[in-house]
Amino acid sequence: MKRSFLGVFLLALILAINIVTTQFMVHQFFYEHYTNTLVCVALNLLLFPVALLIYKKEIHKGGKKHEQ
């Protein structure tokens, strides 16, 4: 299966953003800043379907080897 560098880079970037926002969310929850916590939760929930769409697009870029 062929992978494009752009797809892999975008998935890695989304993963990094998810890690940072999760860490920030836990930090804000600890200090009882609940509005910031909810914003980070919403961002994490919005980024997951984006990553899933990129992954599905990338999986179909390869040859027919994965369908056999």
C-alpha positions in Angstrom: 0.0 0.0 0.0 1.3 3.4 -0.9 1.0 6.2 1.5 1.4 9.9 0.7 3.6 12.0 2.9 0.9 14.6 3.2 -1.6 12.2 4.7 0.9 10.7 7.1 2.0 14.2 8.1 -1.6 15.4 8.6 -2.4 12.4 10.8 0.7 12.9 12.9 -0.2 16.6 13.2 -3.8 15.8 14.4 -2.4 13.3 16.9 0.0 15.9 18.3 -2.8 18.4 18.6 -5.0 15.8 20.3 -2.2 15.1 22.8 -1.6 18.8 23.5 -5.3 19.6 24.0 -5.9 16.6 26.2 -3.0 17.7 28.4 -4.3 21.2 28.5 -7.8 19.9 29.3 -6.6 17.9 32.3 -4.6 20.9 33.5 -7.6 23.3 33.2 -9.9 20.8 34.9 -7.5 20.5 37.8 -7.6 24.3 38.3 -11.3 24.4 37.9 -11.5 26.3 34.6 -14.4 24.4 33.2 -15.1 26.6 30.2 -11.6 26.0 28.9 -12.0 22.3 29.6 -15.2 22.1 27.6 -13.5 23.9 24.7 -10.7 21.4 24.7 -13.2 18.5 24.8 -15.1 19.9 21.8 -11.8 20.3 19.9 -10.8 16.7 20.6 -14.2 15.5 19.5 -14.1 17.5 16.3 -10.6 16.4 15.4 -11.4 12.6 15.6 -13.8 12.5 12.6 -11.3 14.6 10.6 -8.5 12.1 11.3 -10.8 9.2 10.5 -11.7 10.8 7.1 -8.0 11.4 6.3 -7.2 7.8 7.3 -10.0 6.4 5.1 -8.9 8.5 2.2 -5.3 7.3 2.6 -6.2 3.7 2.9 -7.8 3.8 -0.6 -4.8 5.5 -2.3 -2.8 2.2 -2.4 -3.0 -0.6 -4.8 -5.5 -3.4 -4.7 -3.3 -5.5 -2.4 -5.4 -4.6 0.7 -8.6 -5.8 -0.9 -7.5 -9.4 -1.6 
